[in-house]
Amino acid sequence: MYRYDEFDAQFVHERVEQFRDQVARRLTGELNEDQFRIHRLMNGLYLQLHAYMLRIAIPYGTLSSKQMRKLAEIARRYDKSYGHFTTRQNLQLNWPALKDVPDILAELASVEMHAIQTSGNCIRNVTADHFAGAAADEFEDPRPYAEILRQWSSIHPEFSFLPRKFKIAVTGATSDRAAIQVHDIGLQLLRNDKGELGFAVYVGGGQGRTPMVAKKIRDFLPVADLLAYCEAIVRVYNLEGRRDNKYKARIKILVHEKGLEAMRTAVEAEFAERNDQRLRLPQSEIDRIHAYFAPPDVKPRPAQSKAFETRLSADAKFAAFVNSNVSAHKVPGYGIVTISLKPIGKIPGDATSDQMDVVAHLAEHYGHDEIRVSHEQNLVMPYVALDDIPHVYDELAKHDLACANAGQISDIISCPGMDYCSLATARSIPVAQRISQHFGDGDRAHAIGPLKIKISGCINACGHHHVGHIGILGLERKGVETYQITLGGSADETCSVGDITGPGFSYEDVVGAVNTVVETYMGLRKDSAEDFLSAYRRLGMAPFKAALYEKNPGADI
């Protein structure tokens, strides 16, 4: 994985000391909260409902064991011994004291981490496929290009104060696990008919109060033109994006109002005008960055591991874990292990300091020292020999980390909602916990099959509810929490925004409403091989709506 060069190290150290001075002035009252706000946001520090929150950058979701241990140590020393992994592949600390934040940033800098550009109207943490470099369906590791984009976008002098925040995602596999079509810029690595490597470029995706699926603006962009073309897109947005209304300031609104063809014309003109040698990526630089992401020395092993196969046949719980949490690897004899941070009834995405230490230990000894954070709020060990998976599973099970539910109905994405967020209008976490407890991770959950539930506590959609197979949006109506349900959303290569079923449901009734949707699906699917999304796209809304409002007459009309 990438290592800081001298510039990176010096820059991050200097930023820590600058912020230490700014915090000191805030604590003495020399700066009031309004004056301090811009400084803290540039360093990833938010003021939430009860306390400050620090958002720590994890570029393209890749961590070493050393870095994970440092996160555990910081959470234990400066917070409440846990952290929250987010849909942007970051980590949030929900309870840091302001006086301690400079020391936290200094601790992060000691392991080549920071919190820069995790907030504010800038280019945020660049994300990527959490199986990058290991997935069987991948033909090119997207992380070197994510790193190139990170370096280009960090403190970019022209793009530090955009109309609104800006998000980029990159994938290099046939299955889109990076949700590129709900990003401001989405990049899909591919090869053209000449065998040349490049990108399909998407622009204008996003969620929030106006959800939109990104439009393809370029079918093929040569790798060497990556920065020049991205700069052209962001420059057009920076010049033409609205600044008079924050709700209409995202690039998706510009693309919608301008039209894709006019947007393409503007971007191509900007690209042609400024596409000189300064922004073209030299092959030597691409090769240099690629070298940081060379795969570990994993040699193919026999596909049939005796220890692995024996445990599979003898242990039903282990077999269930493998079925849901172990994915195909490009190297025979290895698997990609997803560590669910969604144990039944617990808070989605949270991990204790002790759990982080356990994951760091396992990655160091059995996972070639690599850990990934997924945008679905789980952790991943991308390089585990099949022979070692039984031991890894046993250790995970001791620490409530072996829930066999990855991709299933209790693997819920949820924003913090009213438990933490000052913008939230309803609770999210308790709804996620109740749904998780209702369905569990046993025979019924496995019979339901792949089903993604995503929950947001306000219209800002931090829980990605728009692209949930079942999406839940919490709203406040006349002082009462009401939960609107959407069906048929997806964040993968078949990206779609979910359809609203109709009137919302009360906090008491929302779990029953989700159960009605699931039971309707189970009764109408062709067979057990037809997953929820496929069934919904075949059947449409009508049978689900009929079942929902017949069986739940208490819906908020």
C-alpha positions in Angstrom: 0.0 0.0 0.0 1.0 3.6 -0.4 3.7 5.1 1.8 4.1 8.9 2.5 6.9 10.6 0.6 8.7 13.5 2.3 6.2 16.1 1.1 3.3 14.1 2.5 4.9 13.7 5.9 5.9 17.4 6.1 2.6 18.7 4.9 0.6 16.6 7.4 2.9 17.5 10.3 2.6 21.2 9.5 -1.2 20.9 9.3 -1.3 19.3 12.7 0.7 22.2 14.2 -1.5 24.8 12.5 -4.6 23.2 13.9 -3.0 22.9 17.4 -2.7 26.7 17.4 -6.3 27.2 16.1 -7.7 24.9 18.8 -5.7 26.8 21.5 -7.2 30.1 20.3 -10.7 28.6 20.3 -10.2 27.3 23.9 -9.1 30.7 25.1 -12.0 32.4 23.4 -9.8 34.3 20.9 -11.8 32.6 18.2 -15.6 32.1 18.6 -17.4 29.1 17.2 -18.3 30.8 13.9 -14.7 31.8 13.3 -13.4 28.4 14.3 -15.8 26.5 12.1 -13.9 26.8 8.8 -10.7 25.7 10.5 -12.2 22.6 12.2 -14.0 21.5 9.0 -10.8 21.6 7.1 -9.4 19.1 9.6 -12.4 16.8 9.6 -13.9 18.0 12.9 -17.7 18.4 13.1 -19.9 19.7 15.9 -22.7 17.2 16.3 -25.7 16.9 18.6 -23.8 16.1 21.8 -20.1 16.6 21.1 -17.5 17.1 18.5 -17.0 14.3 15.9 -13.7 13.6 14.2 -13.8 12.0 10.8 -10.5 10.2 9.9 -9.6 9.6 6.3 -8.9 6.0 5.1 -8.0 6.5 1.4 -9.7 3.9 -0.8 -10.5 2.0 2.4 -7.0 0.4 2.8 -5.4 0.0 6.2 -2.4 -1.8 7.6 -2.4 -3.6 10.9 -0.3 -0.9 12.4 -2.8 1.8 11.3 -5.7 -0.2 12.7 -3.9 -0.7 16.0 -3.4 3.1 16.2 -7.1 3.7 15.5 -7.9 1.3 18.4 -5.4 3.0 20.7 -6.8 6.5 19.9 -10.4 5.4 20.4 -9.4 3.8 23.7 -7.3 6.8 25.0 -9.3 9.8 23.6 -12.8 8.5 23.0 -15.2 5.9 24.4 -13.2 2.8 23.1 -15.0 2.5 19.9 -15.1 3.9 16.4 -17.7 4.1 13.6 -16.8 3.0 10.1 -18.6 4.9 7.5 -20.0 4.6 3.9 -17.1 6.8 2.7 -14.6 4.1 4.0 -13.6 6.5 6.8 -13.6 6.1 10.6 -15.5 8.5 12.9 -14.8 9.2 16.6 -18.0 10.5 18.2 -16.8 11.8 21.5 -13.3 13.5 21.3 -12.6 16.4 23.6 -11.6 19.5 21.6 -8.4 19.9 23.6 -7.3 16.4 22.6 -7.9 16.7 18.8 -4.5 18.1 18.0 -2.9 15.2 19.9 -5.1 12.7 18.0 -4.1 14.2 14.7 -0.4 13.9 15.7 -0.9 10.3 16.6 -2.5 9.7 13.2 0.3 11.4 11.5 2.8 9.0 13.1 1.2 6.2 11.1 0.6 8.2 7.9 -3.0 9.1 8.5 -4.9 12.3 8.8 -8.4 13.9 8.7 -7.8 16.4 5.9 -10.6 16.8 3.3 -13.1 14.6 5.2 -15.4 17.5 5.4 -16.1 20.9 3.7 -16.8 21.8 0.1 -13.8 20.0 -1.4 -12.9 16.7 -3.1 -13.5 14.2 -0.3 -11.9 10.8 0.4 -11.5 8.9 -2.9 -13.1 5.5 -2.5 -12.7 2.2 -4.3 -13.8 -1.4 -4.5 -13.1 -3.0 -1.1 -12.0 -6.2 -2.8 -9.5 -4.4 -5.0 -6.5 -6.4 -6.0 -8.0 -9.7 -4.9 -11.4 -10.2 -6.5 -11.8 -13.0 -9.0 -13.8 -10.7 -11.3 -11.3 -7.9 -11.3 -9.1 -7.2 -14.3 -7.3 -4.1 -12.9 -6.6 -2.9 -9.4 -8.3 0.6 -9.1 -6.3 1.7 -6.0 -3.3 3.1 -7.8 -5.6 5.4 -9.7 -7.4 6.3 -6.5 -4.1 7.2 -5.0 -3.2 9.4 -8.0 -6.5 11.1 -7.7 -5.9 11.6 -3.9 -2.5 13.2 -4.5 -4.0 15.5 -7.3 -7.0 16.6 -5.2 -5.3 17.1 -1.9 -5.4 20.9 -1.1 -5.9 21.6 -4.8 -5.6 25.4 -5.0 -8.5 25.8 -7.3 -10.9 23.2 -5.8 -10.7 23.8 -2.0 -13.9 25.8 -2.0 -16.3 24.2 -4.5 -20.0 24.9 -4.6 -20.5 21.7 -2.5 -18.7 18.6 -1.4 -17.4 16.4 -4.3 -17.0 12.6 -4.3 -15.1 10.3 -6.6 -15.1 6.5 -6.7 -13.1 4.0 -8.8 -13.7 0.3 -9.6 -11.9 -2.2 -11.8 -14.1 -5.2 -11.7 -17.2 -6.4 -13.6 -19.3 -6.1 -10.4 -19.5 -2.6 -9.1 -18.8 -2.7 -5.4 -17.8 1.0 -5.2 -21.2 2.4 -6.1 -19.6 4.6 -8.8 -23.0 5.7 -10.3 -24.1 7.5 -7.2 -20.9 9.7 -7.2 -20.1 13.1 -8.6 -17.5 11.3 -10.7 -17.5 7.5 -11.2 -14.7 5.7 -12.9 -14.9 2.2 -14.4 -11.6 0.7 -15.5 -11.9 -1.2 -18.8 -10.1 -2.0 -22.0 -11.1 -0.8 -25.4 -11.2 -3.0 -28.6 -7.4 -2.4 -29.0 -6.7 -3.8 -25.6 -5.7 -0.3 -24.2 -6.5 0.4 -20.5 -8.8 3.3 -19.7 -11.9 4.5 -18.0 -15.6 4.8 -18.6 -16.4 8.1 -17.0 -19.7 8.8 -15.2 -20.7 12.2 -13.9 -23.6 13.7 -11.8 -24.6 10.9 -9.6 -25.7 11.4 -6.0 -28.3 10.9 -3.3 -29.7 13.5 -0.8 -32.9 15.3 -1.4 -32.6 14.9 -5.2 -31.3 11.4 -5.9 -29.8 10.9 -9.4 -28.0 8.1 -11.2 -24.8 9.3 -12.9 -24.7 9.7 -16.7 -21.9 8.3 -18.8 -20.0 11.3 -20.2 -17.1 9.3 -21.8 -17.1 5.7 -23.0 -13.3 5.5 -23.0 -10.7 7.8 -21.4 -7.0 6.8 -21.8 -5.3 6.3 -18.5 -2.8 9.1 -19.3 -5.7 11.6 -19.5 -7.2 10.8 -16.1 -6.2 13.9 -14.2 -6.7 16.3 -17.2 -10.3 15.0 -17.8 -11.2 15.0 -14.1 -9.8 18.5 -13.7 -11.9 19.6 -16.7 -15.1 18.2 -15.1 -14.4 19.8 -11.7 -13.5 23.1 -13.4 -16.7 23.3 -15.3 -18.6 22.5 -12.1 -16.6 25.1 -10.1 -17.4 27.8 -12.6 -21.0 26.9 -13.4 -22.3 25.1 -10.3 -24.8 27.0 -8.2 -23.7 28.8 -5.1 -27.0 30.6 -4.2 -28.8 27.5 -3.0 -26.9 24.6 -1.2 -29.6 22.2 -2.1 -29.0 22.8 -5.8 -25.2 23.2 -5.6 -24.1 19.6 -6.4 -22.8 18.7 -9.9 -25.8 16.4 -10.4 -28.1 19.5 -10.5 -25.7 21.1 -13.0 -25.8 18.0 -15.3 -29.6 17.8 -15.0 -30.2 21.5 -15.7 -27.5 21.8 -18.4 -28.2 18.5 -20.0 -25.7 15.7 -20.6 -24.8 16.7 -24.1 -24.2 20.3 -23.2 -22.2 19.2 -20.1 -20.1 16.9 -22.3 -19.5 19.7 -24.8 -18.3 22.0 -22.0 -16.1 19.4 -20.4 -14.5 18.3 -23.7 -13.8 21.9 -24.6 -12.1 22.5 -21.2 -10.2 19.3 -21.6 -9.0 20.2 -25.1 -8.0 23.7 -24.1 -5.9 22.6 -21.0 -4.8 19.1 -21.9 -1.1 19.8 -22.1 1.8 17.8 -20.9 1.7 19.1 -17.4 -1.4 17.0 -16.6 -0.8 14.0 -18.7 0.2 11.0 -16.6 3.6 9.7 -17.6 3.8 5.9 -17.7 6.8 6.1 -15.3 4.6 7.8 -12.7 1.8 5.3 -13.2 4.3 2.5 -12.8 5.8 4.1 -9.6 2.4 4.3 -7.9 1.5 0.8 -9.1 4.6 -0.6 -7.4 3.1 0.5 -4.0 0.1 -1.8 -4.6 1.9 -4.9 -5.8 0.0 -7.9 -4.4 1.6 -9.9 -1.6 3.6 -12.9 -2.5 0.7 -15.4 -2.5 1.3 -18.5 -4.5 -1.6 -20.7 -5.7 -2.6 -23.5 -3.4 -4.7 -26.5 -3.9 -8.3 -25.5 -4.5 -9.5 -28.2 -2.1 -8.0 -27.4 1.3 -8.3 -30.4 3.7 -8.7 -28.4 6.9 -11.1 -26.0 5.2 -13.3 -28.7 3.6 -13.3 -30.8 6.8 -14.5 -27.9 8.9 -17.2 -27.0 6.2 -18.7 -30.4 6.4 -18.6 -30.7 10.2 -19.7 -27.2 11.4 -22.9 -25.7 10.1 -22.2 -22.2 11.6 -18.8 -22.1 9.9 -20.4 -23.2 6.6 -22.9 -20.4 6.9 -20.1 -17.9 7.5 -18.2 -19.1 4.5 -21.3 -19.0 2.3 -22.1 -15.4 3.1 -18.8 -13.8 4.3 -16.1 -15.5 2.1 -15.8 -14.3 -1.5 -14.0 -15.8 -4.5 -10.3 -14.8 -4.9 -8.2 -14.5 -8.0 -5.5 -16.7 -6.5 -6.5 -20.4 -6.1 -6.5 -21.5 -2.5 -7.4 -18.1 -1.1 -10.5 -16.3 0.0 -11.6 -12.8 0.7 -13.1 -12.6 4.2 -15.7 -10.0 5.1 -15.8 -9.2 8.8 -19.4 -8.1 9.5 -19.7 -5.1 11.8 -23.5 -5.8 12.0 -23.8 -8.4 14.8 -27.5 -9.0 15.4 -29.1 -6.2 17.4 -25.9 -4.0 17.5 -25.1 -0.6 16.0 -24.2 -1.0 12.3 -20.6 0.0 11.5 -19.3 0.3 15.1 -16.2 -1.6 16.3 -14.7 -1.5 19.7 -11.0 -0.8 20.3 -10.6 -4.5 21.3 -12.3 -5.6 18.1 -10.0 -3.4 16.1 -7.0 -4.9 17.8 -8.2 -8.4 17.0 -8.7 -7.6 13.3 -5.2 -6.0 13.2 -3.7 -9.2 14.8 -5.5 -11.5 12.4 -4.5 -9.4 9.3 -0.9 -9.3 10.4 -0.7 -13.1 11.0 -3.1 -14.5 8.4 -4.0 -11.6 6.0 -0.7 -10.3 4.6 -1.1 -7.2 6.8 -4.0 -5.7 4.7 -7.4 -4.6 5.9 -10.1 -2.9 3.9 -13.1 -0.8 5.0 -16.1 -1.3 2.7 -18.7 1.4 1.9 -21.2 -1.0 3.4 -19.6 -0.4 6.8 -17.8 -3.7 7.2 -14.1 -4.7 7.3 -12.4 -7.0 4.9 -9.3 -9.2 4.9 -8.5 -9.6 1.2 -5.8 -12.2 1.3 -6.6 -15.2 3.5 -5.5 -18.8 2.7 -8.4 -21.2 2.8 -6.5 -23.3 5.3 -6.4 -20.3 7.7 -10.0 -19.4 7.5 -11.2 -21.8 10.2 -8.8 -20.3 12.7 -9.6 -16.7 11.6 -13.3 -17.5 12.0 -12.8 -18.9 15.6 -10.9 -15.8 16.6 -13.6 -13.6 15.1 -16.3 -15.5 16.9 -14.7 -14.9 20.3 -15.1 -11.2 19.8 -18.6 -11.0 18.2 -17.2 -10.5 14.7 -18.2 -13.7 13.0 -21.8 -12.9 12.2 -22.7 -14.8 9.0 -24.7 -12.0 7.4 -22.6 -10.2 4.8 -25.0 -9.1 2.0 -28.0 -10.4 3.8 -31.0 -8.7 5.4 -29.4 -7.9 8.7 -26.3 -6.4 7.0 -27.9 -3.0 7.2 -26.3 0.3 6.3 -27.5 3.0 8.7 -26.5 6.6 9.4 -26.2 7.8 13.0 -29.6 9.5 12.9 -30.9 11.4 15.9 -28.6 9.5 18.3 -25.7 11.7 17.2 -26.5 14.0 14.2 -27.8 17.5 14.6 -29.3 17.4 11.1 -31.3 14.2 11.7 -35.1 14.2 11.8 -35.6 10.7 13.0 -33.8 7.8 14.6 -31.9 5.3 12.4 -29.9 3.1 14.7 -32.8 1.7 16.8 -34.7 0.9 13.6 -31.7 -1.0 12.2 -31.3 -2.8 15.5 -34.9 -3.9 15.6 -34.9 -5.1 12.0 -31.7 -7.0 12.6 -33.2 -8.7 15.7 -36.4 -9.5 13.8 -34.7 -11.3 11.0 -31.5 -12.5 12.6 -28.8 -14.4 10.8 -30.3 -17.9 11.0 -32.2 -20.2 8.6 -34.9 -17.6 7.7 -32.3 -14.9 6.9 -30.4 -17.3 4.7 -33.6 -18.4 3.0 -34.4 -14.8 2.2 -31.1 -14.5 0.4 -29.2 -11.3 -0.7 -31.2 -8.2 0.4 -29.8 -4.8 1.2 -31.6 -2.6 3.6 -30.3 1.0 4.0 -31.6 3.5 6.5 -31.3 7.3 6.7 -32.4 9.6 9.5 -33.0 12.6 7.2 -33.2 13.6 3.6 -29.4 14.0 3.3 -29.3 10.2 2.8 -26.1 9.4 4.6 -27.5 5.9 5.0 -27.9 5.5 1.2 -31.5 4.6 1.5 -32.2 5.7 -2.1 -30.2 2.7 -3.4 -31.3 0.1 -0.9 -33.2 -2.9 -2.2 -35.4 -1.8 0.7 -34.7 1.8 1.7 -36.0 3.5 4.8 -36.1 7.3 5.2 -36.9 8.7 8.7 -38.8 12.0 8.7 -40.5 14.2 11.2 -44.2 14.8 10.6 -46.0 17.0 13.1 -43.5 16.1 15.8 -43.7 12.4 15.2 -41.2 10.1 13.5 -42.4 8.7 10.2 -40.6 6.2 8.1 -41.0 6.2 4.3 -40.1 3.0 2.5 -38.6 2.7 -1.0 -38.2 -0.5 -3.0 -35.9 -1.5 -5.9 -32.9 0.7 -5.4 -29.4 -0.6 -6.2 -25.9 0.8 -6.0 -24.2 -1.8 -8.2 -23.6 -1.9 -12.0 -27.4 -2.0 -12.5 -27.8 1.2 -10.4 -31.3 2.5 -9.7 -33.1 4.8 -7.3 -35.8 3.1 -5.3 -39.5 3.7 -5.8 -41.5 5.2 -2.9 -44.2 2.8 -1.8 -46.6 5.4 -0.5 -47.4 6.9 3.0 -44.9 6.4 5.7 -45.0 4.2 8.8 -44.7 5.0 12.5 -41.6 3.9 14.5 -43.7 1.1 16.0 -44.9 -0.2 12.6 -41.9 0.2 10.4 -40.4 -3.2 11.2 -43.7 -4.9 10.5 -43.9 -3.1 7.2 -40.4 -4.4 6.2 -41.6 -7.9 7.2 -44.6 -7.5 5.0 -42.4 -6.6 2.0 -40.2 -9.6 2.7 -43.1 -12.0 3.1 -44.6 -10.7 -0.2 -41.3 -11.3 -2.0 -41.0 -14.8 -0.5 -44.5 -15.7 -1.7 -44.1 -14.3 -5.2 -40.5 -15.2 -6.2 -40.1 -17.8 -8.9 -37.8 -19.9 -6.7 -35.1 -19.6 -4.1 -32.6 -18.5 -6.7 -34.5 -15.3 -7.6 -33.2 -12.6 -5.3 -35.3 -9.7 -4.0 -34.1 -7.1 -6.5 -34.7 -9.4 -9.5 -38.1 -10.3 -8.2 -39.0 -6.6 -7.6 -37.9 -5.6 -11.1 -40.0 -8.4 -12.6 -43.1 -7.8 -10.4 -43.1 -4.1 -10.1 -44.5 -2.1 -7.1 -48.2 -3.2 -7.3 -48.1 -6.4 -5.2 -45.9 -4.9 -2.6 -48.0 -1.7 -2.3 -51.2 -3.7 -2.0 -49.7 -5.9 0.7 -48.2 -3.0 2.7 -51.3 -0.9 2.9 -53.8 -3.7 3.4 -51.8 -5.2 6.2 -50.7 -1.9 7.7 -53.7 0.4 7.9 -51.9 2.6 10.4 -49.7 4.1 7.8 -49.4 7.8 7.9 -51.8 8.9 5.2 
